[in-house]
Amino acid sequence: VQLQASGGGLVQAGGSLRLSCAASGSIFSITAMHWYRQAPGKERELVASTTTDGRANYADSVKGRFIISTGNTKDTVYLQMNGLKPEDTAVYYCGVFTRLRETYWGKGTQVTVSS
């Protein structure tokens, strides 16, 4: 599975961004899609995840502000980020989990929130 993320950028606090991640290859094997982020000097952390049947899970720090969703063909995962805060600044990575218990990662996309 190959993943291509896009949509990062610079935004002011309180603004919104939408990240997209398109999967290709053996997409039929995907069972869950997720977004992680890594800020400078910090460990990578889970932001949000969703199963292909629509069960979503969020980090406490983004609940009520971020929404994870998939496209109709389940080969794209989105992260709608509203009410962005400077502490949301990080490199965001999309990933997928497959039926074979494999995890694939895309290249990160930078999100910078200015105060």
C-alpha angles and dihedrals in degrees: 000000000000122000130200119190127195142161104075123133148122119307137165121250110279092029131116138238133180120214122200130195121189120201125205135176119038095011091150088073095057115113101167138017126200148174124225129178137203124200122198111284093006135101122256110269135194113253102176140337137190135190118226088253091059107261107145131195128189139193111250090242093063103034111128092017106059129052125195119202141159133225122253092263092048091232096107130056123197133197115201107198118195131173091025118200130199088250089064088069108121145107107280120213129192121211141175135210120212139206087256089059092249123144123211127190134202126214112275128257121214120238116188122184117193122206 
